[in-house]
Amino acid sequence: MRFVAFSVAALATCAVAVPALAHHSFAMFNNDKTVSMTGTVQQFEWTNPHSWLRIIVEDQTTGKPLEWALEMGSPAQQARVGWKPDSVKPGDKVTVVIHPMMDGSRGGQFVMAILPSGAILGDGGRLPSAAGQ
C-alpha cells in the first residue's frame, strides 16, 4: 500500500513539473541587436504565459503593410512596469524597440514601446533606458 501511495505521489509531482520543462528559451531572438520601428497596433493579447503585441509596419522597400508579432512577458510581469490590458488598442500608433528574430522573420522579443500618450513602457521588470536597451 505504501508503494502505491508513493507511486501516485511521484506521478503527481512529475505531472506538475512537466509544464515548467516545456517553457522555451529565448535563443531565437538576437539579443545583441535592437530594432526600432513605428507601426499601428493590430492586436494586443494580454494572455499567459506571454502577452503579444501585433503591429502593422510599412515595409521600407515596397510600402506594403507587414505584420510583426512581438513576444512580451506575462501579464503579471507587464503589470509591474505599468502595462494594463487596455494600454494600447487596435489602430493606435506606437514606436517599439525589439530584439529581432535570429532567422530574420517578422517578429521579436519586445523591449519597450512609446505609446500614443507619450508614455514609455518596458517589458516585464526591465526598465526602459534612453537607448531602448
Residue pairs with C-beta under 8 A, 6 or more apart in sequence:
23 49
26 109
27 102
28 101
28 102
28 103
29 99
29 100
29 101
29 102
29 108
29 109
30 99
30 100
30 101
30 102
31 99
31 109
33 99
33 100
34 97
34 98
34 99
34 111
34 131
34 132
34 133
35 97
35 98
35 99
35 100
35 108
36 95
36 96
36 97
36 132
37 55
37 57
37 68
37 95
37 96
37 98
38 57
38 93
38 94
38 95
38 96
39 55
39 56
39 57
39 58
39 68
39 93
39 94
39 96
40 55
40 56
40 91
40 92
40 93
40 94
41 53
41 54
41 55
41 88
41 89
41 90
41 91
41 92
41 93
41 94
42 54
42 55
42 56
42 67
42 90
43 52
43 53
43 54
43 90
44 51
44 52
44 53
44 54
44 85
44 87
44 88
44 89
44 90
45 51
45 52
45 53
45 54
46 75
46 78
46 85
47 75
48 74
48 75
49 74
50 71
50 72
50 73
50 74
51 72
51 73
51 74
51 75
51 78
51 83
52 69
52 70
52 71
52 72
53 69
53 70
53 72
53 88
53 94
53 96
53 110
53 113
54 67
54 68
54 69
54 70
55 67
55 68
55 70
55 94
55 96
56 65
56 66
56 67
56 68
57 65
57 66
57 68
58 64
58 65
58 66
59 65
59 66
66 106
67 106
68 98
68 106
68 107
68 108
69 106
69 107
70 96
70 98
70 107
70 108
70 109
70 110
71 107
71 108
71 109
71 110
72 78
72 83
72 110
72 123
72 124
73 123
73 124
73 125
74 124
75 83
75 85
77 123
77 124
77 125
78 123
78 124
80 124
80 125
81 121
81 122
81 123
81 124
81 125
81 126
81 127
82 119
82 121
83 121
87 115
87 121
88 94
88 113
88 115
88 116
92 115
92 116
93 116
94 113
94 114
94 115
94 116
95 113
95 114
96 110
96 111
96 112
96 113
96 114
97 111
97 112
97 113
97 128
97 132
98 108
98 109
98 110
98 111
99 108
99 109
99 111
100 107
100 108
101 107
101 108
109 123
110 123
111 122
111 123
111 126
111 128
111 132
111 133
112 120
112 121
112 122
112 123
112 126
112 128
112 132
113 120
113 121
114 120
115 121
120 128
121 128
122 128
